[in-house]
Amino acid sequence: MTANNNKRPTLSEPQIVERASQPYAAVRRTIGMNDITKFADKMSGEFFAWLGQRSIAPAGAPFFKYNRFYADGKLELEWGAPVPPGINGDDHVLTGILPGGRFISALLTGPFNGLREATATVLKWAEDNDLELDTTQTHNSVNFACRLEVYFTDPRTEPDSRKWQTEITMRLADEA
């Protein structure tokens, strides 16, 4: 996914990184794959309003956490952010711990419409390097232990989409 001009997104070479576990809060939805953009602003607004009402500052960049991909084309995902320890969720916002461990990580620089291709590149890199992702399969879904798109750039403060940076990161299975 190399750029031939300044308008195409660029993806850094994937690498393996260690990540510490991290408390987080999020809103969760099950939606169609093509509905992510439609729900992104709604989920983001709902989540940040909840944090603001409780005077909670995020402890890191916001993210989408892809939990489950269903055979029928739907997916379960969360919009959230790291939070300080000790935050409790409610009926609207869940809390939990992002697991630590070894992760594949790559940085996309450019507009969000490059995320699907970038993710496919990261998945292919994992396959080519005989790396096993931390997933489980059921009869109708693939479940990820921790698969994130971390949004380091807020489009409301940086209108130039060529400067947007998004980390694609996926937890690797523990080595036996």
Rosetta blueprint (number, residue, H / E / L):
1 M L
2 T L
3 A L
4 N L
5 N L
6 N L
7 K L
8 R L
9 P L
10 T E
11 L E
12 S L
13 E L
14 P L
15 Q E
16 I E
17 V E
18 E E
19 R E
20 A L
21 S L
22 Q E
23 P E
24 Y E
25 A E
26 A E
27 V E
28 R E
29 R E
30 T E
31 I E
32 G E
33 M H
34 N H
35 D H
36 I H
37 T H
38 K H
39 F H
40 A H
41 D H
42 K H
43 M H
44 S H
45 G H
46 E H
47 F H
48 F H
49 A H
50 W H
51 L H
52 G H
53 Q H
54 R L
55 S L
56 I L
57 A L
58 P L
59 A L
60 G L
61 A L
62 P L
63 F E
64 F E
65 K E
66 Y E
67 N E
68 R E
69 F E
70 Y E
71 A L
72 D L
73 G L
74 K E
75 L E
76 E E
77 L E
78 E E
79 W E
80 G E
81 A E
82 P E
83 V L
84 P L
85 P L
86 G L
87 I L
88 N L
89 G L
90 D L
91 D L
92 H L
93 V L
94 L E
95 T E
96 G E
97 I E
98 L E
99 P L
100 G L
101 G E
102 R E
103 F E
104 I E
105 S E
106 A E
107 L E
108 L E
109 T E
110 G L
111 P L
112 F H
113 N H
114 G H
115 L H
116 R H
117 E H
118 A H
119 T H
120 A H
121 T H
122 V H
123 L H
124 K H
125 W H
126 A H
127 E H
128 D H
129 N L
130 D L
131 L L
132 E L
133 L E
134 D L
135 T E
136 T E
137 Q E
138 T L
139 H L
140 N L
141 S E
142 V E
143 N E
144 F E
145 A L
146 C L
147 R E
148 L E
149 E E
150 V E
151 Y E
152 F L
153 T L
154 D L
155 P L
156 R L
157 T L
158 E L
159 P L
160 D L
161 S H
162 R H
163 K H
164 W L
165 Q E
166 T E
167 E E
168 I E
169 T E
170 M E
171 R E
172 L E
173 A L
174 D L
175 E L
176 A L
